[in-house]
Amino acid sequence: MEMNTLLAIVGVIVVAVVLIALSVWFSKSRKRDLDRAMGKIAPDNQRTRDAKAAADARLAAEAAQAEAVQSEAAQSASAAPDTAAAGTETAEEPAAKESAAASATAAPAPAAQSESPESVGSRLTRLKAKLAKSGNPFGKALFNILAKDNLSESDWEDVEDTLLLADVGADASAQLVDDLRTDARITGKADPAEVRATLKDKLLDLVGRDTDRRLNAEKPGADKPSVIIMVGVNGTGKTTTAGKLARLFVAEGKSVVMGAADTFRAAAADQLETWGARVNVPVVRSDKDGADPASVAFEAAGKAKELNADVLIIDTAGRLQNKSNLMDELGKIRRVTEKQLPVSEVLLVLDATTGQNGMAQAKVFAEAIGITGVVLSKLDGSAKGGIVISVQKELGVPVKLVGLGEGPDDLAPFDPEGFVDGILA
């Protein structure tokens, strides 16, 4: 075979191989471009490679977690025969609890029952017993001095000092000492029984044995509704006393409405409402703190008229910023209330433990609104018992009610004889 012919054959073969290779390459390149255009192959860049690696790692983790869950399920299934009964009980217990909870929710709540306040007679007996057990140093100190055979001038000075320390007041103390010194039963060689009887008589004279201490709402021909305005500085127990007074009237079978006209102390209206709810006494109050107290009193008077209540009790603010402010505020409450109903009573609540320190404040209230009676709170039979005498002498009005404890029914009409017996016990 000629050399040219051989070279031509080799050339054709090479060209054919090259053409075949080019055809294969072109075919693969075309398929790859087509797949990329259809979204089957993502562009080969670094961002894509990173995303693919993260996806592979996430899939691997999910696969491992699924495998662990399947393993636990298999173990639980293998243990099922041993715990079938327990599993049934466990499944039934939540169902029973849910059923019980549903029954409790569906069952109506029991209606709140109102309390039955203690009767007046029972209160008086109990308060006398409290006074007698209080170990009052006032009465005992007087008796120990006066029971001596012969009283010296020094002894009489001790008597007067004891009276002053008991907040009897200077004028009343001097009067009592003079009366005792001129009584033959004391200055002579009297026995203890005579000394006690004499001391009781003299104290009863000072306290006022025949004073009319009835609340105006309980007198024949009283207005209906009978309006009572409660006054006193904050801290004396004024709002609490108003609530206790409502209970006292309820115990006597009277219908009561209360007005929360102390709109400056945030908790006053809530406190009064709590007292009222316990004995089914409606309370008229403002929707917001700081409202006009006179407007609340006016609305309360209207509500009492509407319900034809026996008594309306109006609680007032106890801020004592200055005399003029107090007079204006309390005066306005009274004037506005009287546009609806006449005011029958203004009760001053005085903390008995403050003694003579509270007298100046008491006089301001007396001048501001004209009080008709005093309520002595916290009169627990302590050495301050003489405040009963001095407050009446200074203000010219009787002590009508006393409180001897924190209980809801520890408020009762003031009984002079029981009081004197208690402090001399």
Secondary structure as UniProt FT lines:
FT   HELIX           3..37
FT   TURN            38..39
FT   HELIX           46..79
FT   HELIX           80..83
FT   HELIX           84..106
FT   HELIX           120..133
FT   HELIX           137..146
FT   HELIX           153..165
FT   TURN            166..167
FT   HELIX           170..181
FT   HELIX           184..187
FT   HELIX           192..207
FT   TURN            209..210
FT   HELIX           216..218
FT   TURN            220..221
FT   STRAND          226..231
FT   TURN            234..235
FT   HELIX           238..251
FT   TURN            252..253
FT   STRAND          256..260
FT   TURN            266..267
FT   HELIX           268..278
FT   TURN            279..280
FT   STRAND          283..284
FT   TURN            289..290
FT   HELIX           293..307
FT   STRAND          311..315
FT   HELIX           323..337
FT   TURN            338..340
FT   STRAND          343..351
FT   HELIX           352..358
FT   HELIX           359..369
FT   STRAND          373..377
FT   HELIX           383..386
FT   HELIX           387..395
FT   STRAND          399..403
FT   TURN            408..409
FT   STRAND          411..413
FT   HELIX           416..424
//
